Amino acid sequence: MKTAKAANLGVLFAIELGALVAVGYWGFTRDIATPLTWLLGLGAPVVLAVVWGLCGSPKAKYKVRGAGRVAFEVVWFGAGAVALGLAGAYDWALVFALVCVASKTLAVIWRQ
């Protein structure tokens, strides 16, 4: 059981990074002028990371708890899945969403 819990912590970290990568991918796949593509591709993950640092990280300045935390994480990880879908990577969006749901469910059960 220890190994499964440790693996889930790794998955949780990976999906946090995955959301950032997905939003960046979405930004770089926009059919707009190159400078704006770079701005979205690099800026969107930075904005998402700042929000995570302020509200979602263990050392967050504005900790979100209870139902607010659930809503925050749905929006956070949902942004990654939606970004992949908007970029046209529908299969990856579905896989990402399913992994997020499974991992977060286990985290709640195991109180991680």
RODO-2510 file (C-alpha; in nm, 4 decimals, decimal comma):
residues 112
     n   res          X          Y          Z
     1     m     0,0000     0,0000     0,0000
     2     k     0,2919     0,2338     0,0742
     3     t     0,4143     0,1974    -0,2821
     4     a     0,0720     0,2746    -0,4303
     5     k     0,0381     0,5858    -0,2156
     6     a     0,3863     0,7031    -0,3116
     7     a     0,3099     0,6393    -0,6780
     8     n    -0,0089     0,8414    -0,6495
     9     l     0,1847     1,1349    -0,5050
    10     g     0,4066     1,1153    -0,8124
    11     v     0,1014     1,1095    -1,0384
    12     l    -0,0453     1,4102    -0,8561
    13     f     0,2743     1,6052    -0,9198
    14     a     0,2830     1,4906    -1,2827
    15     i    -0,0741     1,6052    -1,3498
    16     e     0,0011     1,9433    -1,1924
    17     l     0,2859     1,9811    -1,4394
    18     g     0,0672     1,8309    -1,7119
    19     a    -0,1892     2,1066    -1,6694
    20     l     0,0839     2,3665    -1,7193
    21     v     0,2165     2,1881    -2,0277
    22     a    -0,1339     2,1492    -2,1716
    23     v    -0,2106     2,5192    -2,1347
    24     g     0,1238     2,6064    -2,2936
    25     y     0,0564     2,3651    -2,5791
    26     w    -0,2813     2,5290    -2,6348
    27     g    -0,1150     2,8706    -2,6518
    28     f     0,1433     2,7593    -2,9060
    29     t    -0,1198     2,5968    -3,1310
    30     r    -0,3286     2,9118    -3,1757
    31     d    -0,3564     3,0352    -3,5330
    32     i    -0,2495     3,3911    -3,4591
    33     a     0,0549     3,6106    -3,5146
    34     t     0,3777     3,4520    -3,3909
    35     p     0,4475     3,7023    -3,1090
    36     l     0,1006     3,6428    -2,9676
    37     t     0,1461     3,2680    -2,9956
    38     w     0,4625     3,2945    -2,7890
    39     l     0,2875     3,5219    -2,5409
    40     l     0,0036     3,2713    -2,4942
    41     g     0,2304     2,9672    -2,5030
    42     l     0,4562     3,1011    -2,2309
    43     g     0,2240     3,3415    -2,0508
    44     a    -0,0739     3,1133    -1,9903
    45     p     0,1288     2,8542    -1,7935
    46     v     0,2940     3,1326    -1,5935
    47     v    -0,0467     3,2729    -1,4970
    48     l    -0,1669     2,9247    -1,4022
    49     a     0,1493     2,8627    -1,1971
    50     v     0,1101     3,1920    -1,0110
    51     v    -0,2506     3,1065    -0,9258
    52     w    -0,1383     2,7630    -0,8028
    53     g     0,1344     2,9219    -0,5934
    54     l    -0,1070     3,1660    -0,4351
    55     c    -0,3996     2,9303    -0,3736
    56     g    -0,3168     2,5660    -0,4387
    57     s     0,0320     2,4872    -0,3171
    58     p     0,1017     2,3539     0,0324
    59     k     0,2670     2,6876     0,1207
    60     a    -0,0014     2,9015    -0,0462
    61     k    -0,0593     3,2509     0,0872
    62     y    -0,4360     3,2164     0,0325
    63     k    -0,5172     2,8552     0,1207
    64     v    -0,8412     2,7219    -0,0208
    65     r    -1,0160     2,4535     0,1835
    66     g    -1,3226     2,2317     0,1677
    67     a    -1,5633     2,2815    -0,1203
    68     g    -1,3619     2,5800    -0,2386
    69     r    -1,0578     2,3553    -0,2745
    70     v    -1,2570     2,1048    -0,4775
    71     a    -1,3826     2,3831    -0,7049
    72     f    -1,0311     2,5251    -0,7374
    73     e    -0,8873     2,1883    -0,8398
    74     v    -1,1708     2,1187    -1,0834
    75     v    -1,0958     2,4512    -1,2523
    76     w    -0,7180     2,3970    -1,2372
    77     f    -0,7088     2,0450    -1,3797
    78     g    -1,0108     2,1162    -1,5998
    79     a    -0,8118     2,3977    -1,7600
    80     g    -0,5526     2,1409    -1,8663
    81     a    -0,8119     1,9057    -2,0142
    82     v    -1,0025     2,1861    -2,1863
    83     a    -0,6788     2,3329    -2,3240
    84     l    -0,5900     1,9987    -2,4802
    85     g    -0,9394     1,9724    -2,6285
    86     l    -0,9222     2,3241    -2,7705
    87     a    -0,5831     2,2418    -2,9215
    88     g    -0,7446     1,9478    -3,1012
    89     a    -0,5873     1,6743    -2,8862
    90     y    -0,9230     1,5204    -2,7900
    91     d    -0,7889     1,1778    -2,6950
    92     w    -0,5194     1,3299    -2,4748
    93     a    -0,7760     1,5596    -2,3161
    94     l    -0,9905     1,2600    -2,2223
    95     v    -0,6929     1,0614    -2,0902
    96     f    -0,5722     1,3611    -1,8885
    97     a    -0,9178     1,4163    -1,7388
    98     l    -0,9559     1,0482    -1,6466
    99     v    -0,6113     1,0331    -1,4844
   100     c    -0,6905     1,3499    -1,2880
   101     v    -1,0203     1,2097    -1,1613
   102     a    -0,8667     0,8750    -1,0665
   103     s    -0,5633     1,0239    -0,8936
   104     k    -0,7557     1,2929    -0,7067
   105     t    -1,0125     1,0342    -0,5947
   106     l    -0,7361     0,8157    -0,4530
   107     a    -0,5800     1,1214    -0,2878
   108     v    -0,9070     1,1941    -0,1090
   109     i    -0,9525     0,8329    -0,0013
   110     w    -0,5918     0,8120     0,1209
   111     r    -0,5975     1,1650     0,2692
   112     q    -0,2998     1,2795     0,0641
***
